[in-house]
Amino acid sequence: MELHHHFSHQHPLEFIEQHNLKSEKANCSGCGEKVSGPSYSCTECEFYLDKKCFEASPEVNHPFHPNHSLKLLASPPYIGSWAICAFCDRRCENFVYHCSCKLDLHVKCALFSKTIAENKIGELEGVSQKDLLVSSENGSKELEETNCFVCRKPLLDSPFISFDSRFHLHKKCLDLPIEVNHLFHSQHPLVLQFNSQRLPCQTCQITQPRGVVYICSPCEFALHIACVERPTTLDLPCHREHSLVLQLNLKSLLCQICHETHDLSPAYYCSACKFGLHVQCVSPAPTIKGEIHEHPFTLFWRQVPFICDACGTSGDCISYICSPCGLIVHEKCISVQPIIKRFPRHGHQISHTFIHRKHEIKSWKCRICYEEVNLKHGCYCCSDCNYIVHTNCGIKDYSWYDIVDDELEETGELLNNSAFVVIRETKLGDNIVIPTEIKHLSHPHNLIFSNDVEGDRYCDGCMLFISNSFYHCAQCDFFLHKSCAKLPKKMYSWDHIHQRPLTLDLHAVFFCQHCFFEFNNCFSYDCNVCEYHFCVHCLQISVFLLQKYEG
């Protein structure tokens, strides 16, 4: 019996010509896969290595990592002994090819990607190759969620090849040149390699940590594979006079599609007309279906001025139209929310509408900017309250808040929002019922209703003097105004960024974030997100202002 030594195990290993163990523990300690075929084992320790992992070179010079060699380690050299493979984007816990620049690869991923880089796919042994022209209809759900291991774009976007049901690559990515010359970086060629430096792409500004990209390491300049493949000139219907040329680092360019300005942003640009489009904006969708309208909108790619029917502001490049309804809108307005369930500044639901006569609006002044709302264009309104805002005013104001859409909280706690339980009540006439004994959440004993004020009494809820109806505890010195006892246990504050219900509580000491006073032994409303506290007076003023000026 011939024994062999391997750096990853303290005992000598026995060679097994054909591994036929049925035990579930017979997994390769190098790659973690089930052992089959020739292997090496230490039965005493139940340690196994398949032939490929046993014979893996202790050091590899990889074409996709030309600056350093990769060293084989028994486990990743990090806390927790795990890493993420730069090729397949899966977890590494066993053998790993490692570089000090924090590049890590599974053994089989390192060897397979090296074969791709050296253009030796035909030399792969024991792999089944399926060359499929695919779409979402004939791909499995797993493949629909898989990216190409090389370019990291969705696998089903292009014909792909699956090797041994483990490695998935676009067919075109097998034939990528190892070096390219690009007009954005004419001084040096760009080399296809792993992005161990985590460099952002100079075209789209997105960092791709897995797969490979084109890089000039000395200049720390990177371009994604897809961005290298972009055409350098474009002829588009929206600018027929001249071709648009791909340019890098344009300052303060106003994109004629999204109407946003990005400093130092790559774009397609016509210097003669000073007409530019962001790289990500040059391929708008031909049709878009949004919730704002019952029909899909169709791209109208022509540079003509228009007024958007959704927001009432102008546009002068591409637009989307609904021919049956005669609507024309900005692309961004198609995704406008048709209903904002609870508009913080108003407190109720507001709805977007193209047709205002459905709502009985009396005043057409926007309740945010106080400018007139044009009846010919869309807006948000709450018809129950005669409340109306410009579309863009509503969107901008709503975006300031951190919203949680918690329907269970809305329909549950806020509908049963009393801070006390009635123990006993008294009827005064046919329609008036007064709770004469209650159990309030702020106090352990029952509270008794009274109209008789004796001496100087102060409310333990708001700290103000008691001069009218109140509740008190017969066992201890605790008093609440009738109005303070009726405060809801949860309420919103329209001028607080976290739009979750604030919770009523009794604090020994707290600091109000509105008036900046310190309070002792009284009610506050607390935000469970930022742990801010607000005194009762400030919340009541906030509600009053909302009702007076916004409602």
N, C-alpha and C positions, 0 to 999 in steps of 0.2 A: 504494500500500500504506500503510494507516494504522497508525501505531505508537502503543503505549500504555505508560505508565509505571506501575510498581507498587512499593511500598515494599520488598517482599521480594526484589527482584532488581535488580542494578546496570545491566542492559541494558534497552532498550525491548522490549516484547513485541508480537508480530504476532497479530492476531485471525484465527482459523481458524473458518469457518462450520460445517464438519463434519469432525471429527477422524476420520481413518481409518487412522492409523498402526498397523501390526501389531507394531511393536517392543515388547518387554517393558519397555523403559525409559520408555515413554510413560505414566508415572504422574503424577498431579497432585501438585505439591509443597506444596499446601495441605492436602489431606485424605489423601493417600497412596493414593487409589483409582485404578483404571484410567481414563484420560481417554477420554471419548466425548461426542459432540455438540459444541456450540460451545465453543471454548477459546482460550487465549492461550499463545503459546509463544516461547521463544528457542531456535531450533534450534542455534545455536552452542554453547550450554551444555546442551542437552537439558533445558531447564527448561520445565515446563508447568503451567498453572493452568486448571482447568475454570471455566466462566462463573460458577458460584455462589461459588467461592472468590475469584475475581478481584473480584467485586462485593460481597464481604462488607464490611460497615461497619467502619471502624476503631474504633468505639466502640459498645457496645450497652448499653442500660438494660434489664436482665432482671427480670421480675416475681418470679422465684424468688431474686433477690439484690437486694433493694430498697435496701440501704444504700450500695452503690457501683456504679459502672459497670464494665463489662468492656472491656478494651482488647485489640485484636487484635495478636498478636506472631507473628513468623515462626517462632519456636521457643520452648519453655518456658524461662523465665529461671532455670534451676537448673543445678547441676553435673551434667554428663552430658547436658544438654539434653533431658530427658524428664520427663513428669509423668503422673499418673493422672487420667483424666476423671471428674469428679464425677457425671456422668449415666450413662454406659455402663460405667464401671469398667474401661475399657481404657486401654492406654498411649497417651500423646500424644507424638509426636516431630516433628510438622510444625506447621502453623498452630495457634494456641491462643488462645482468649479467656481472658484472665488478669486476676485481681484481686490486689491487694497482700495481701489476707488469705489468700492461698494457695488460691484457688479457680481451677481450670483446667477448660476444656471444649474438646472438639473443635469446629471451626467448625460442622459439621452438627449436632452434639449441642446446641450453644448455640442455633442457629436453630430446631431441632425442639422443644426443651423450651420455648423462648419462645412458640412457636405453641400448645403445650399450655396454658401458663400464661394465654395470652390467649384461650383457648377458640376457636381459629380452625382446628381440624383440617380443616374442610371446604375451607379455602383451600390446603391442601397440593397441590402439583402433581407429577404423575409418580410417584405412589406407589400400589402395589397394596395394597388393604386386604382382610384376611381376618378375618372375625369368627367365631371358633371356640369352641364349648363343648367343652372338652378334658378328658382325663384322661391318666394315664400310659400308657394303652394306645394312644392315637392321637397322642401327641406323640413327636417324634424324641428321641434320646438327648441331643442338644445342648439341646433345649428343656427336658428334664427337669432339667438342671443349670443352667438360666437363671433369674435373678430378674427380677421386674418392675423396669423402669428407674426407676419413680417411688417405690414403697413398699419395694422390695428384698425382698419376700416371694417365695417360689417361684412361678414363672409359672403352673404348671399347677394351682395351688390354686384358680383362679377363671377364668371366661371371659376370654380375652385377645385383643388385636389385635396383629398384626405389620405394621409399616409397612416395605415394601420389603425384607423379610427382614433388616432391620438393627435396627430399634427394636421392642422387645417390651414391651407394657404391659397390665396388667389393664384390662378395659373400664371398670370402676368408677372407676379412677384418672384417667380422662379427665374426669370430672365432679366432681372434688373441689372444695369451696369454697376460695377463696384465703385466707379468714379464718374462724376459728371462735372461739366463746366456750366455755370449759371451766371446770368447777367447781373444778378444781385451781389455776386461775390466773384468778380472777374480776376482778382489777383491770385487766387488759389483754387485748385479743384476741390470739390466736396466728395468725401469718402463715405460710403454706406457703412454704418456701424451702430452698435448699441449706444443709447444715449446715457452713458454712465454719468456724464456731467450734469444731467437734467437741464439741458439748454432749451429755452422756448424757441419755437419756430419763428423765424423772422418775418414770415408772411402772415400767418394767422395768430401769432402770439400765444399759441397753446403749447404746453409742455407735454410731450409724449414719453413717459418713463419706460414703457415696454415696447417690444418690437425693435425695429431699426429705423434710423433716419439718416439723412445726408448731413455730414458735419465737416467743418474745417476746424480741427482741434486747436491749432495755434491761435486762431482768431476767435474761437468760441462762437462760431456762426453755424446755425442749424436750420435745415428746411425739412419738413415732412416729405415723404415720398409723393403724396398727392399734391403738395404745393410745388414740388419740382416739376410735376407733370402739367401744371397749369400753363395755358398758352400765354405767350408774352404780349400778344396783341389780340384785340377783340373787335369785331364789327357787330354793333347792336342796333336794333330798330329804334331805340330811344335817342340815338345820336348818329344820324346817318351821314353827317358831313365828313367826319374823319374817323379813323380807327382810334381805339383807346389803347394806350400802351401801359403795361404793367410797370409800376414804379414803387419804390420803397421809401419810407420815411417822409411822406408828404406832410407838411405842417398845416394844421387847421383846415383840412379839407372838409367841405360840406358835401356829404354824399347826396346825390340827387334822387336816391331811392328812399333811404331811411331818414334823410334830413337830420342826421346827427353828425357832429364834428368830432373826430378822433385825431389827436396830435400824433405825429410820427406813425401814421397808419399806412400800410401798403394798400394800393388802390390801382384801378385802371383809370388812366387820366388822359385827357386831351388838353395839351398845353395851349393850343391856339384858342380854344373856346373856354378854357378854365372849367371844364366839365369833368367831374370825377365820380366814380362809384367804388365803394369799399369792395374788397375782394369777396367778402362773404355775401354781398348784396347782388352780385351780377347774375345769379340764376334764380330769380323768384319763381315760386310755384305757379303753374298755369291756372289752377283753380284752387280755391280755399273755401272750406265750409266752416263757418263760425256759428256760435250760439246766438249771436246778435241778430241774425236774420234767418228766415225760414229757407231761403234758397242759397246755393253756393255762389260765390263771387268768382268772376272770370277775369284773368289778367288783361288789361288794356295797356299795352306797352307803347305809349306814344307820349312825346313831350309836349303836353298841352296843359294850360292852367285850368284848375277846377276848384270847386269848393266841396269839401268832404261832407256828405250827407249824414255821417255819423257824429262828427265832432264840430262841424261848422267852420273849420279853419282851411286855409288854402293849401294847394299842392300844385306842383308844376312839372312832375315827371310821371312815372308810371302810376297807374291807379288800378283799382279793381271795380268791376261793374256787375250789377244784376240787371240784365236786359229786361226781364218780365216786369220788374218794379221800377225801372228807370233810376236806380240808385248808383252813385259813384262814391267810392270811399278810399281812404289810405289803406295800405296793407296792414299797418299796425292796428287800425281801428276794427278790423274783422275779429280780432281776439278780445275786444272789449267785453267785460262782464255784462251780460244782459240784466242781471239782478245782483245788487249788493244787499245781502240779507239784512245787515244791520249797519247802516252808515253812521259811524261814531258821532259825527258832528250833529246829526239829526236824531239818532236813536231809533229810527224805523227803517224798514226796507225801502230802497229806491230802485226804480226800474228804468232801463234805457228805452226810449221810444223814438221812432221816426215820425209818428203821427200824433200831434199834441191834442187834437180835438177829442181824443178818447178820455182825456183827463180834464177835470174842471179846475184849471189853474187860473187864479185871479191876478196874481202879480207875476210878471215875466222877468223880474230881476233875479240874477243868480245870487243865491244866498251865501256864496263864498267871496266872489269878486265884486258883487253888486253892480255889474254891467248887465245890459239888457241881453236876454237870450233870444236869438233869432228863431222865429217860428218856422222857418223854412228848413231847419236842420235839426238833427237829433240832439237829445239832452237826457239827463237823469231827472226823474221827478217822483214825488210821493203825492199822489192825487188826494189822499185822505187829509193831508195837512197843508195843501197849497204850497208845497215845497219844491223848488226847482233849482238845478245847478247845471252849468255848462258841462259837457262830457269831460273835457280835459281838466276842468277844475275839480270835478268829482274824483277822477282817477288820481290826480296829483295829491289831493287831500287824503284820500284813502290809502295811498301808498306810504304815507308817513307812519301809519300805525302797524303794530305787530298783531296780526289778526289770528285768532284761533276759532275755527268754525266747529264748535262743539254742540251738536244738536241735542245730545243727552242732557248737557248742562242747561241749555236753553229751555227745553221742554220739561225738565225735571225740577231742579232746584229753584229756578227763577220763577216758575209758576206757583211754587209753594214757598213763598219768599218771606213769610212772617218770621220775626225773631222771637216770637213767644207762642205758647200754647194756652188756649183759654181753659181755665179750670172752672170758673163760674161766671155767669153773665146775668144782667138785669135788663128787662125790657122797659123802655119809657115810651108809652104810646104804641102805635101800630108799627112804626117804621124804624124806631131808634132802639138799638141794642148796644149796651155798654158792657165790656168785659170788666167785671168787678174783681176777679182774681185770676192772675196769670202766672205761668212759669216762663221766665225770660232766660234766654241762653247765656246771659252775662252774670247770672246770680244763682246760687244753689238752692235758695228758698223761694217759696211763692211770694208774689207781690200783690198788695191790696190797693185797690183804687180809692182815691180820696180827693175831695175838693177843699178840705179844711187845712189851710196853711197856718201852722203855728211856729212862730219864731223864724229865724233865718235858716232856711234850708237850701242846699245847693244840689243840683242834679249831678249824679255820678256818671251820666252819659256825656253831657256837654260842659259841665262845670259852671253853668250859669245859675243865677238866683231863681228859685221856684216861687212863682206868684199866682199860679192857677192850677188846674187839674194835674194830678201826679199819681204815680204808683210808689209804694214804699214796702219795705220788709218789716213785719211785726217782730222779727227775732233779732235784727241787727240794723245798724244805721246806714241803710241803703235807699236812695231815692232816685226816681227817674221821672222827668217830665212825661206827660202822656204822649207828646209828640216824639220824644226820644225813644220811648218804649215801642212806638209804632214804626221806627226806622227799619227798613228792609235788612235782612241778614246778608244779602248780596246786592251790589249795584255797580253799574258801569260809570266810569268817569270819561267823558268825551275828550278831555284834554290830557289824558295819560296815554303814553305810547303803547302800553300793553293792554290790548282790548280783551282782557278776561274779566269776569266779575270780581270786584273788590269785596273782601269778606269783613263783616263787622266783628270787632273783637274789643276786649277790655284790657288795656295795657297799664302796667305800673308806671312806666316811663316810655315816651316815644317822641320823635322829632318829626313834625309835619313837613312834608316836602313841598307844600304849596306856600304856606305863610312863614315857614322857618322858625316857628315857636316850638318850645319844648313843653310837653304836657305830662301831667301825672295823674294816674288813676282815673282814666276816662276812656270813652269810646274812640276808636279809630277804624278807618277802612284800610285794609291791607292788601297789597299786591303780592300774590304768591310767586311771581316771577322774579321781580327785582327786590322784593321785601321792603318796598317803600311803604310809609304810613301816611295817611291823610286824616286830618281832624274833621269832625262832623261839620263844623261851620264852613270850611273850605269846600267840601263836597256839596253842601246845600247851595252855596253861592254859585258853584259851577253849574249845577242843575238849573238854577234860576236863570243864569245867563243863556244857557242853551235854549230854554223855553221861551225867553223873551226875545232874543235876537236871531235865533236860528230856526225855531219851530214855527 
